[in-house]
Amino acid sequence: MKSITRQKSPEDIQQGLSGLDRVFIVGCGTCTTMTHTGGIDEVVAMKERLQEQGKRVTGFTVIPTACDDMTELAMKENGPAISSADCILSMSCALGVHRMNLYIGKPIIPAVDTLFIGIEDSPGYFREACAQCGQCLLGETAGICPITACHKGLVNGPCGGTNNGRCEVDKEKDCAWTLIYNRLKEQDRLDLMRKYQPPRNHHVTLAPRSLRIQ
């Protein structure tokens, strides 16, 4: 499961770099490499584009995993090039930006938008799999999340709009609760369809969240 990202428009990146002429570029070898938004090819292309715009790129690197401890080591290894830059242009997900800010006092400018946590169902097609809501129902919905699979996020379903197994919001999309029903039937657990799920407690997802593990 990965952070699914989309590269910002050239105009947004240019605006983010306004007044910052010397740039060090950081990509990620994991999530943004998978989505082709911040791997080595995209980093090199960004370098060339910035240079065409008159920016000076002091260096670049692709950290194997930009959201863990490898980031600190990469910052140290590229210390001179980073020191001579006005900022870092991050082509990692938002977690990578947060991690870099722990070690660098310079501005970290994101070049991508983090969209959701998802999985790759087929080459180039990414599906949101988890909303990180803190109230997991997967054990009772046969591993299909109604929060992310249902356009309405219904924890009791299906709704009255489903028709021939299709969603009324997007008729090209399978109804999440039909999928849940079919899988529960295969598992001989259809009794769970009759179990009422209480209204979601949105206090669980108050932001910002933190957790201390004892």
QUIKA-V510066 format. One line per field, one symbol per residue. psi: psi as a letter, one per 30 degrees, with the letter a starting at -180 (. if undefined). burial: # if it has 24 or more other ideal C-beta (glycine too) atoms within 12 Angstrom, else .. A space follows every 50 residues. Layout:
BEGIN
psi: ???
burial: ???
END
This chain:
BEGIN
psi: klkklkklleeeeeefgkfjfjkkkkakgcefeeghfgaeeeeeeeeeee efggljjfllljkejfgaffeeeeeeegeeeeeflflkjkhllfeeeeee fffkflkjjkflkkelkaljeljfjkkkfkghfgikgeffghgjjfeffk ffhkfkallffkjhglkfejffkkkefeeeeeeeeeghhfffffkkklkk jfffgkklllkkk.
burial: .#######....##.##..#.##################..##.###.## ....#.###########..##..##..#..##..#############.## #.##.#########.###.......######.#.#.#..###.####### ########...#....##.....########.##.......##...#... ..............
END
